[in-house]
Amino acid sequence: MATQERPYRLVVLGASGFTGQFVAQEVAREQVVREQNPRLPWAVAGRSREKLQRVLDRAALKLGRPTLPSEVGIIICDITNPASLDEMAKQAAVVLNCVGPYRFYGEPVIKACIENGTSCIDICGEPQFLELMYWKYHEKAAEKGVYIIGSSGFDSIPADLGVIYTKNKMNGTLTAVESFLTIHSGPEGLCIHDGTWKSAVYGFGDQSNLKKLRNESNLKPVPIVGPKLKRRWPISYCRELNSYSIPFLGADVSVVRRTQRYLHENLEQSPVQYAAYVTVGGITSVIKLMFAGLFFLFFVKCGIGRQLLIKFPWLFSFGYFSKQGPTQKQMDAASFTMTFFGQGYSQGFGPEKNKPNMRICTQVKGPEAGYVATPIAMVQAAMTLLNDTSDLPNTGGVFTPGAAFCRTKLIDRLNQRGIEFSVISSSEV
């Protein structure tokens, strides 16, 4: 991976966007942490110099670093101008791409990065885009020796590395994992910026193309070890967490399955079955969510419905999504817990006609998911890419976080930055 001869180790593309501004702040914070280590020259990139300057001024004020704006490069480029993307990519070792929805704006960045020998990390939670980019660019990226790593934010580092962590901590063979995401909010409640909402609207509106892509890929099924993991009902009760749960509709399942395929095919590891859920509390929350879900699925099926969903996110999401995004108070009070319940076999005890005889429970805990944990995950993924080169896959390519980072120190880095991985219990049954 070319790093030394380029002026910037990291470039944050889309730094003036809602999430991008927090990623830029996190890179600035990382610089402070690394003061004893080599310098971390970096830049912000986007269409408007004034907006990028404002992002740096705000970060300087927030971090108490008045000299910050003069230390960070500014690169003017536009997604619709390939020459400007080439110019941006040539100056970076790693591009942190924060410009979404990725289905519309992601591919030109990946193309420019591969052509110019630059690695790229994004925080995409759109399975169709992630899987399509693998099929289109994996071989080209491998030829160039660059790493294109998607879903390196809250989608899907906690889930993907959480399964790998659970597997590493189990004294035997892990065969299946269910994860349960719980989002905690403060007195002012939760709010998510409507960029995430738009990605969901377009993704659910285009489900048929994702199915078509998967059918055309004609992949051999990954073997199932031990009993097949049964899917829960759309609304089920989780006794251990004392809460109702629904399937988690983000990218986690798609990403974890791709990682498990990679680990099985390339590292000859036993694959893990996976299902993801989100806890929703009591029966009142379940009823509210059912109504919201039915509205969403009805409107998302046609063009006019999608336009209405995008125009009025606050109305259709019952206040959870807005064009303004969360306030600082909402972010400060929010956090997440992802609990993993795994089963498998102890050493020397095989799946042949035996029931699983090992249980393990692990957790990943962290701060507010969208705009605190996501920038931490993204920046630490970038630092891992820069510093753990000998532990990365031997050749470049398009990877999930788990495939790229399974042998690196990324989990240790996240633990030091407030995204904590821990074992809750482990026992033979």
MARDORO-560852 format. One record per residue (C-alpha): x, y, z. Coordinates in steps of 0.001 Angstrom, whole numbers, padded with zeros to 6 digits, always signed. Each point is the difference from the previous one (the first is absolute). Last residue first. Layout:
MARDORO-560852
east;north;up
X;Y;Z
...
//
This chain:
MARDORO-560852
east;north;up
-024110;-027448;+029027
+003593;+001158;+000038
+000421;+003623;+001004
+001003;+003500;-001063
-001285;+003237;+001476
+000117;+003781;-000502
+003090;+000150;-002231
+000976;+003565;-000941
+000507;+002344;-002974
+000046;+003732;+000740
-000471;+002868;-002465
+001467;+002761;+002203
+003215;+000941;-001837
+002385;-002483;+001664
-002376;-002906;-000697
-000185;+001107;-003658
+003793;-000188;-000339
+000092;-003446;+001609
-002747;-001200;-002408
+001996;+001429;-002951
+003226;-001819;+000932
+000122;-002002;-003248
-000732;-003653;-000869
-003742;+000352;-000744
+000485;+003467;-001575
-000622;-000383;-003730
-002491;-002889;+000075
-001814;+001384;+003058
-000186;+003525;-001467
-001495;-001355;-003266
+002410;-000026;-002919
+000520;+001257;-003560
+003523;-000928;-001075
+003667;+000295;+000940
+002310;-002978;+000325
+001486;-001601;+003097
-003069;+000620;+002184
+000961;+002439;+002792
+002294;-000983;+002892
+003237;+001336;-001577
-001680;+003362;-000690
-000958;+000634;+003635
+000808;+003738;+000034
-001781;+001727;-002899
-002961;-002371;-000297
-000319;-000098;+003781
-000027;+003822;+000099
-002769;-000020;-002646
-002081;-002525;+001969
+000577;+002159;+003094
-001341;+003015;-001913
-003116;-001840;-001179
-000809;-001575;+003367
+000436;+003298;+001900
-002026;+001886;-002661
-002827;-002590;+000268
+000021;-000114;+003824
-000604;+003754;+000375
-002311;+000996;-002882
-002244;-002993;-000605
+000341;-002286;+003022
+000029;+002218;+003098
+002726;-001416;+002279
+001078;-003649;+000120
-000592;-003480;+001279
+000860;-003275;-001737
-001131;-003018;+001978
+000727;-003711;+000323
-002068;-003042;+001011
+001298;-003545;-000501
-001713;-003389;+000042
+001640;-003362;-000579
-001542;-003493;-000371
-001473;+000270;-003523
-002105;-003163;-000630
+001909;-003013;-001241
-000874;-001989;-003152
+003424;+000809;-001487
+000624;+003560;+001253
+003298;-000914;+001687
+001210;+000006;+003636
+003815;+000012;+000182
+000070;+003662;+000981
-003406;+001261;+001146
-002762;+000356;-002551
-002127;+002954;-001052
-002373;+002714;+001150
+000162;+003778;-000019
-002146;+002739;+001533
+001354;+003413;-000989
-001112;+003210;+001733
+000348;+003351;-001759
-000255;+002955;+002364
-000459;+003565;-001225
+000351;+003520;+001362
-001887;+003307;+000135
+000303;+002845;+002530
+002773;+001963;-001759
-001680;-000424;-003384
-003350;+001358;+001207
+001732;+002942;+001690
+001995;+000779;-003180
-003266;+000154;-001941
-000966;-002798;-002365
-000503;+000451;-003774
-001312;+003180;-001627
-001748;-001720;-002948
-001804;-002247;+002479
-000341;-003699;+000851
-001519;-001441;+003191
-003013;+002346;+000052
-002712;-002584;-000751
+002029;-001284;-003001
-002611;+001119;-002533
-000390;+003535;+001367
+003682;+000768;+000654
+001085;-001405;-003374
-002385;+002279;-001962
+001555;+000592;-003446
+001757;-003386;-000166
-003104;-001992;+000981
-002145;+002071;-002384
+002389;-000606;-002910
+000058;-003729;+000821
-003809;-000116;-000092
-000063;+001774;-003361
+002484;-002536;-001441
-001825;-003114;+001247
+000746;-002851;+002469
+001474;+002206;+002751
-003428;+001353;+000995
-001561;-003304;+001117
+003183;-001319;+001644
+000446;+003248;+001976
-003602;+000211;+001175
+000074;-003671;+001068
+003275;+000537;+001861
-001246;+003105;+001848
-003180;-001844;+001044
+001957;-003046;+001159
+002493;+002216;+001800
-002707;+001679;+002043
-001496;-003407;+000934
+003412;-001380;+001048
+000758;+003112;+002058
-003238;-000507;+001943
+000865;-003732;+000522
+003227;+000717;+001859
+003579;+000730;-001015
+001092;+000106;-003650
+003053;-002252;-000099
+001778;-000248;-003364
+000738;-003305;-001680
+002794;-001540;-002062
+000435;-003602;-001196
+003282;-001824;-000631
+001335;-003438;-000954
+003740;-000366;+000649
+002425;-001515;-002532
+002827;-002365;+001117
+003251;+001618;-001080
+001889;-001023;-003133
+001752;+003388;-000252
-001062;+000877;-003564
-003291;-001815;-000593
-001252;-000186;+003606
+001238;+003441;+001103
-001353;+001583;-003208
-003417;-001700;+000338
-000177;+001104;+003646
+000790;+003571;-001054
-002706;-000030;-002688
-002497;-001336;+002558
+000976;+002710;+002498
-000494;+002747;-002629
-003429;-001171;-001214
-001249;-000526;+003566
+001304;+003402;+001158
-001330;+002124;-002893
-002990;+001388;+001898
-003427;-001639;+000436
+000415;-001238;+003578
-002735;-002630;+000498
-002450;+000937;+002791
+000384;-000327;+003774
-002131;-000002;+003137
+001888;+000526;+003233
+001081;-001771;+003194
+003600;-000223;-001240
+000438;-003721;+000780
-003642;-000765;-000824
+000116;+001472;-003505
-003628;+000224;-001151
-000795;-000231;-003700
-001497;+002226;-002679
+000934;-000948;-003580
+000148;-003625;+001311
+003477;-001339;+000651
+002129;-001645;-002692
+001319;-003425;+000911
+003771;-000503;-000153
+000653;-003315;-001790
+001418;-002647;+002310
+003785;-000499;-000021
+002240;+001379;-002777
-001802;+001410;-003040
+002166;+000015;-003133
+000224;+003263;-001991
-002229;-000283;-003072
+001843;+000175;-003355
-000401;+003438;-001524
-002078;+000557;-003164
+000695;+003778;-000111
-003053;+000336;-002266
-002377;-001000;+002804
+001601;+002468;+002407
-000218;+002865;-002511
-003648;-000853;-000781
-000904;+000002;+003704
+001687;+003414;+000397
-001846;+001260;-003090
-003363;-001082;+001448
+000679;+001841;+003273
+000069;+003398;-001752
-002557;+001985;+002004
+001421;-001450;+003218
+003425;+001434;-000872
-001299;+003365;-001255
-001992;+000583;+003201
+002807;-001305;+002248
+002645;+002255;-001608
-002376;+002963;+000315
-000558;-000726;+003722
+003752;-000098;+000635
+000360;+003445;-001627
-002998;+001115;+002127
+002157;+000593;+003064
-000956;-002176;+002974
-001836;+001064;+003171
-000418;-001582;+003401
-001604;+001207;+003220
+000478;+003198;+001977
+000097;-001825;+003361
+002930;-002178;-001114
+000028;-002858;-002486
+001170;-003627;+000036
+000045;-002100;-003190
-000090;-003760;+000533
+001329;-002287;-002741
-000532;-003728;+000383
+002407;-002402;-001715
-000665;-003671;-000729
+003029;-002215;-000570
+000510;-003489;-001416
+002766;-002609;-000386
+002789;+001014;+002408
+002576;-002789;+000282
+001879;-000395;+003307
+001161;+002206;+002865
-001979;+003009;-001136
+001817;+003312;+000204
+001189;+000053;-003635
-003492;-000805;-001340
-001593;+002715;+002148
+002617;+002517;-001238
-000677;-001015;-003628
-003763;+000425;+000561
+000566;+003411;+001638
+002358;+000967;-002849
-002867;-000238;-002479
-002729;+001297;+002319
+001914;+002943;+001536
+001653;+000853;-003378
-003160;+000013;-002118
-001745;+002426;-000342
+001129;+002020;+003008
+002751;+001082;-002385
+002293;-001978;-002295
-002722;-001188;-002399
+002359;-000188;-002998
+003706;-000774;-000289
+001833;+000600;-003286
+003615;-001084;+000526
+002615;+000756;-002668
+002545;-002368;-001549
-000677;+001219;-003550
-000745;-003503;-001315
-002091;-000744;+003122
-002027;+003187;-000542
-000706;-001029;-003603
-001026;-003508;+001137
-002391;+001258;+002666
-001498;+002763;-002162
-003283;-001003;-001645
-001058;-002990;+002100
+001033;+001593;+003295
-001530;+003350;-000952
-003326;-001746;-000673
+000024;-001600;+003475
+000565;+003298;+001799
-002483;+001927;-002156
-002789;-002562;+000495
+000761;-000399;+003702
-000427;+003748;+000779
+001454;+000873;+003426
+002922;+001991;-001390
+002584;+001412;+002403
+002847;+000197;-002512
+003693;-000860;-000150
+002250;+000502;-003030
+003549;-001016;-000934
+001807;+002014;-002672
+001825;-001417;-003046
-001225;+002715;-002371
-002339;-002137;-002116
-001313;-001743;+003123
-000754;+003282;+001798
-001665;+001588;-003033
-002272;-003038;-000504
-000912;-000176;+003689
-000883;+003718;-000023
-002050;-000279;-003224
-001916;-002964;+001571
-001221;+001660;+003198
-002264;+002858;-001123
-003379;-001445;-000978
-000051;-003425;+001726
+002227;+001557;+002655
-002769;+002193;+001400
+002421;+001427;+000950
+003284;+001916;+000160
+002096;-000906;+003083
+002959;-001568;-001843
+003110;-000330;+002151
+002787;-000014;-002632
+003243;-001792;+000916
+003554;+000668;-001279
-001113;+003358;-001355
+001208;+002597;-002557
-000683;-002033;-003136
-003591;-000605;+001180
-000815;+003741;+000010
+001341;+000546;-003537
-001867;-003061;-001248
-003200;+001300;+001652
+000508;+003387;-001736
+000434;-001751;-003381
-003164;-002071;+000612
-002217;+003105;+000440
-003504;-001004;+001171
+001280;-000985;+003481
+001502;+003497;+000342
+003407;+001062;+001253
+001640;+002816;+001935
+002792;-001198;+002293
+000649;+001759;+003330
+003102;-000931;+001996
+000043;+000022;+003806
+002603;+001785;+002168
-001318;+003562;-000478
-003499;-000993;+001123
+001412;-001764;+003126
+001945;+002960;+001471
-002808;+000970;+002408
-000098;-003463;+001602
-002586;+000051;+002811
-001634;-003195;-001288
-003451;+001527;-000589
+001393;+003315;-001285
+002460;-001637;-002395
-002711;-002415;-001201
-002334;+002949;-000682
+002740;+001850;-001950
+000803;-003184;-001973
-003668;-000468;-000962
-000273;+003712;-000899
+003017;-000316;-002319
-001665;-002966;-001727
-003146;+002091;-000516
+001975;+002934;-001425
+002104;-002232;-002300
-003173;-001481;-001508
-000062;-003156;-002117
+001620;-002504;+002347
+003267;-001186;+001518
+001595;+000147;+003457
+003703;-000593;+000439
+002468;-002036;+002039
+003608;-000086;+001202
+000279;-002416;+002948
+003301;+000722;+001699
+002067;-002893;+001343
-000744;-001055;+003586
+000160;+002019;+003250
-002862;+002213;-001233
-002117;-003040;-000953
-002894;+000705;+002357
-000107;+003628;-001250
-000074;-001143;-003638
-002784;-002463;+000833
-002109;+002926;+001223
+000469;+001780;-003344
-001028;-003226;-001789
-003084;-000138;+002275
-000941;+003605;-000805
+000198;-000787;-003743
-002238;-003066;+000545
-002472;+002234;+001864
-000128;+002465;-002918
-000447;-002891;-002446
-003172;-001201;+001732
-001999;+003143;-000817
+001848;+000859;-003207
+002893;+002503;-000032
+002615;-002777;+000171
-001298;-001578;-003213
+003350;-001668;-000683
+002236;-000308;+003077
+003571;-000388;-001323
+002497;-002082;+001980
+003774;-000537;-000288
+000402;+003256;-001905
+002892;+001384;-002097
+000591;-003273;-001844
+003497;-001478;-000396
-000128;-002089;+003170
-003383;-001686;-000319
-000333;-002296;-002997
-001534;-003311;+001109
//
